[in-house]
Amino acid sequence: MNVNLGSTDVDSPTAAASGSTVNYRTRNPGEEFGVKLVGSAGDFSFFRVFGMVDTGVFTPWGTRAFFSASSATNDTVFGNVDLPGVPSHKGQINKQQYNAKIYQPIGDNGDFVAISGHYNQNRNNFFGSVALRNDRDVPAGFPQTKDERDYGIARCQINTVATPGVRDTANSCGSTFDERFNPSNTGNIRINSRFTLSDGLVLTIDPSYQYVKANGGGTATGNEGFRDVDPGAGVSLQTGYMSGSPYYGRDLNGDGDILDTVRVLAPSQTQTDRIGVIAGLRYELDDSNTFRVFYSFDRASHRQTGQTGFLKLDGSPIDVFPVNDPLTDVDGHVLQKRDRKSIAMLNMFGGEYRGEFGALTIQVGGAYKMFKRDLTNYCATSSVTGFVECFGTNTDGLEAWLAANPTQTVAGVTFDTQGPQRRVRKYNKFTPNVGLTYDLTDAFSIFANYSKGVQVPGTDNLYNAFYFPANTPSANPAPETTDNFDAGVRYSSSQVQAQVGLWYTIFNDRLASSFDPETERNVYRNLGRVDKYGIDGSISYRPIPEFSIYAFGSYLKSKIKDDVLNGIDGNGDPIYAPTAGKRESGAPVYTFGGRVQGELGPIQLGAQVKRTGPRYVNDQNLPLTVGGVEVYGAKTPAYTLVDLDARVGLEWAGLGDKTYFQFNVSNLFDKLYVGGFDGQLATNSAPFVQIGAPRTFIGSIIVGF
């Protein structure tokens, strides 16, 4: 893995504008036969097994491969504590993963062809997401003590008996956040290749295919009857997914009537097929001058739906993927809370020059990125936040709803209600990338980089804009662009490595979002221009091979330039939130920490500490006030986490240097803290945040030969 801060790889196909990338690489198979087995156990009933086999070279041409598999299960960290006299719902995390790679060298100059594969299957409950407020009990509010942090969700023990001729009401089994599932099946196949075409001329081609099947979300109250979409003088009874609820027009619970409401599974489903390729041609003119041209292609087909399914008596899904066997209405139409298809494409061309002139090394490059979003919404959009009315193949129901709701009005402007339609959006941008390093001495060097970035609006943001007519400004969210600068000093010797860097990023049309698990929607905001800047530093010292110490620190400042639009008043005039000069929410003001590691014979010990600074909860940098009462301050408090690890080698027992015990303790002092959250613009609602993970112990035995 390698990480770039401040400047993106010039050939990176990512759509992100922040100027940072994380690249993961799959290890190459070993040339010798080998086996590695790992067994781990820990708190919260954690249990994991992992196995990997390296075949070694098994053909006359040097072919080698590795295969690995793992399985891990544990109880969810929160929501499992039994209540007095009431057993708790038991959330589970269940993961399995498989990886493989075949590596074929070509000649002895580094050329090769490699094929890698990956498959991952998760069956996870949600857990630990609570409202950030101090005036309510968990999970409706944030825990005030560690005892409150260990909350429980009562196991459903309601058996609602369906009674013919009576309007039975749906119970709450399966409706809590902690009872929701977040299942996923993901896989990919990747090919990497390198071919030397002539002296100094090298071609690389890396195609890939990725597949995702996943969903997330909760339940809904399903109606057996019909909905009158024309509640005025007329009557128009229809089936469909309307106003956030499905109407089936048929008996669901087997009591022979269509009077009842029944709780059903209703997650947001996504299936994605994605193909891509990165190709590059590199020419080394001489030892000092290198040229490179490249092309990147990416095409992802996203099918985002919202089928419903039945629940068991305890509220758990019969099938976590209702898309496999969805519920239908009386006429066989599949009911969905969303129904859309998107094709996201990227074509990118670019080039780069690298020159080495004694102590000076320069790099100049650029890429022309062409983004295309082909969007089809099969539902009618009924609100600016993206709520939709879906009828599937029930065209009569759709026409009846549109006839009863022909127009929408925003800020005194009336326009036609937007029914199912297709829209295509294109975003083209040239993004330069330049950098230099200069060696002041053998140990000291300075560096500087500049890059421009672009991030196109996300899928949810684009579909929210379907509420407005296609040819209006509100229907066309602007892409986020950045100018990224960083510069610093590096020092490297046999014992010390250190770096201090300054960075500055200018965002235009800054896109920010926060997820609301209650509505299961991303809420987007455009913050206009935002300047972010800071300093990062790190130093490591290894006086002897058996001992090392490392320290790091960073300071972040952000400044929103203008007040941000926050709604429209009754007269149609804009309302602005006082954000000018304020920090963007969700990011810590500072972080710092360090690690110490030492070896004494077969024992390795390590300890690390990290201090995370305060984070503003909203972009106005004001306390949260709900109903006129302050429920939380303007910032989350800073916190410090300490982790320990130890390894005991078993070579002394005749088991070789690849067999050892590993012990890890995270959050040693069991600190209660606010974990991750997205931030928001509003000051009158509490965002959802993760409770920070408690102290956790994991022990492993690793056997290799």
ABEGO torsion letter per residue (X at the ends): XBBBBGBBBAABABABAAGBBBBBBBBBBBABBBBBBBBBBBBGGBBBBBBBBBAEBABAAGBBBBBBBBBBBBBBABGABBBBGBBBBBBBBBBBBBBBBBBBBBEAAGBBBBBBBBBBBBBBBBBGBBBBBAABBOAABBBABAAAABBBBBBBABBBBBBBGBBBBBBABGABAAABBBBBBBBBBBBBBBBBABBGBBBBBBBBBBBBBBBBEBBBBBBABBBBABABABBBBBBEBBGGBBBAGBBAAGAGBAABBBBBBBBBBBBBBBBBBBBBBBBBABAABBBBBBBBBBBBBBBBBBBBBBBBAAGBBABABAAABBBBBAAGBBBBABBBBBBBBBBBBBBBBBBBBEABBBBBBBBBBBBBBBBBBABBBABAAGBBBBAEABAAAAAAAAAABABBBBGGBBBBBBBBBBBBBBBBBBBBBBBBBBBABAABBBBBBBBBBBBBBBAAAAAAAAABBAABAAABBBBBBBBBBBBBBBBBBAABBBBBBBBBBBBBGBBBBBBBAAAGBBBBBBAEBBBBBBBBBBBBBBABAABBBBBBBBBBBBBBABBBBAEBBAAGBBBBBBABGBBBBGBBABBBEBBBBBBBEABBBBBBBBBBBBBBABAAGBBBBBGGBBABBABBBBBBBBBBBBBBBAAAAGAEAABBBBBBBBGAAGBBBBBBBAEBABAABBBBBBBBBBBBBBBBBBBBX
